[in-house]
Amino acid sequence: MSLITTSSKIDRLAQLTAKTETASGASLWSEALRRLRRSKMAIIGAVIITAFVLLAIVGPWIAPYGPAEQTWRGEVFSNRGEFVGARADNWFGLDHLGRDMFSRMLVGARQTLLVGVVSMLIGLLIGAVGGIVSGAAATLGGKTGQRIDDAIMRVTDILLALPSLLLAVSIAAVLGQSLTTVMIAVGVVQIPVFARLLRGSMLAQGGSDYVLAARSLGIRKRRIVLTQILPNSLSPVIVQATLSLATAIIEAAALSYLGLGNPDPAVPEWGVMLSSAQRFFDNEPMMSMYPAVGIVITALGFTLLGEAMREALDPKLRG
């Protein structure tokens, strides 16, 4: 995807809130929630996300066995291609070290959610700071503010021009192998998206009547930004945060698959499980399928909800 295409999509999302709020007397979010309740896509996404979060929270307590216990090591001979599939004691079978796959999937859900949420928060918080500074400078900062905005946006454009996965791999390779490294690498990739999105949303709000009225009353620029422009610019950022969770989960799994994730086998994570199982795909494909399907379905849930929220906010896509 080209930089122009990516930037235009981000800017389009940033403009949705301003256009919608001025076009209707009803609250933006009350209208959006009403449409979300009638959207099958939103309902399916919400159900998937709720199930995933519940499993991540209670998984370690309901797992029948410890994720690192090699209780059935004597029944698995990976060098001869002899594995144990699903059975009464092991619903998902055993992995190549005789560990219960069902228990590892339950415990791994928490790690996958942790990586996704922390990565998204890193990108959101740092990107929001850059977006607020850039948006405020461009909206009310005059010529000096314009130069500040230009400098921040050029850095953002450079980061957006780099392939996200390549940038994440490069950062992870420099920082070394760990779960924290994966969070930081994926989070850095998200920073320019949030920064440009919030800045565009603030620019769209900057020309609103309430901003002009506040300036005419002599209210300080800093107060206008923090109490007027910023609160009304957060709607598209919330939508993007939901979509970014799906991206973060996939990219974190990709980094773990490449061997840059948590090296501790006692703490399972779906990307690491997929990487370990791919060597035995010919003999026991289900060992790879379980974590792969878990990653895909989870990312799908966040994507469906995020797209439904975007459509609920977009007047051109409403029915």
Summary of the structure (lengths in Angstrom):
residues: 319
radius of gyration: 22.9
end to end distance: 28.9
largest distance: 80.3
contacts: 1121
relative contact order: 0.17
helix: 77%
strand: 1%
